Amino acid sequence: MATVEERVKSVTARVLGLDPEEIRPEHNFTEDLGAESVQSIELVAMFEEEFGIEMDEDAALSVTNVGDAVKFIANVCKEQGVAVEE
């Protein structure tokens, strides 16, 4: 099983048309990776699908960089009893 970070990078790369190898934890979704608001909403939906979780959309959209998204998703997985590899 891939780690949460690897899965977040993979989904982000698919949605934004990027190479997952170039995505870093410190990258900001909008400023560094070029996500527009519609893509940010799509990312939230794709993360939910990838991890089998439900996230509060406002809280999820307030996460600005990849590293924080990894932590946020890992916490949601724990809260909802979804096993993930950290």
C-alpha positions in Angstrom: 0.0 0.0 0.0 1.3 3.5 -0.9 1.7 6.0 1.9 -0.8 8.9 2.4 1.8 11.3 1.0 2.3 9.1 -2.2 -1.4 8.8 -2.7 -2.0 12.6 -2.2 0.7 13.4 -4.7 -0.7 10.8 -7.2 -4.3 12.3 -7.0 -2.9 15.9 -7.2 -0.8 15.0 -10.2 -3.8 13.4 -12.0 -6.2 16.3 -11.3 -3.6 19.1 -12.1 -1.8 17.3 -14.9 1.6 17.2 -13.2 4.4 14.8 -12.6 4.0 13.3 -9.1 7.8 13.3 -8.7 7.8 17.1 -8.9 5.2 17.6 -6.2 6.8 18.6 -2.8 5.1 18.8 0.7 5.8 22.5 0.8 4.1 23.2 -2.5 1.0 25.4 -2.3 -1.9 24.0 -4.3 -2.8 27.3 -6.0 0.4 29.3 -6.0 3.0 26.6 -6.8 0.9 23.9 -8.5 -1.6 26.2 -10.3 -4.9 24.8 -8.9 -7.9 26.9 -9.7 -11.0 27.0 -7.4 -12.8 24.4 -9.5 -9.8 22.1 -9.4 -9.5 22.6 -5.6 -13.1 21.3 -5.2 -12.3 18.4 -7.6 -9.2 17.6 -5.5 -11.3 17.3 -2.3 -13.7 15.0 -4.1 -10.9 12.8 -5.5 -9.2 12.6 -2.1 -12.5 11.4 -0.6 -12.8 8.8 -3.3 -9.1 7.7 -3.0 -9.2 7.2 0.7 -12.9 6.2 1.2 -13.6 9.1 3.6 -15.8 12.1 3.9 -14.2 15.5 4.6 -15.7 18.8 5.7 -15.4 20.7 2.5 -14.7 24.1 4.1 -12.0 22.6 6.3 -10.5 20.7 3.4 -10.5 23.7 1.2 -8.7 25.7 3.9 -5.7 23.4 3.6 -3.2 25.2 1.4 -0.2 23.0 0.8 0.5 19.3 0.1 2.2 18.5 3.4 -0.8 19.9 5.4 -3.2 18.0 3.1 -1.3 14.7 4.0 -1.7 15.5 7.7 -5.3 16.5 7.3 -6.3 13.4 5.4 -4.4 11.1 7.7 -6.3 12.6 10.7 -9.6 12.2 8.9 -8.8 8.6 8.1 -8.0 7.9 11.8 -11.2 9.7 12.9 -13.3 7.6 10.4 -11.5 4.3 11.1 -9.8 4.0 7.7 -6.5 2.2 7.8 -3.7 4.0 5.9 0.0 3.7 5.7 1.7 6.8 7.1 
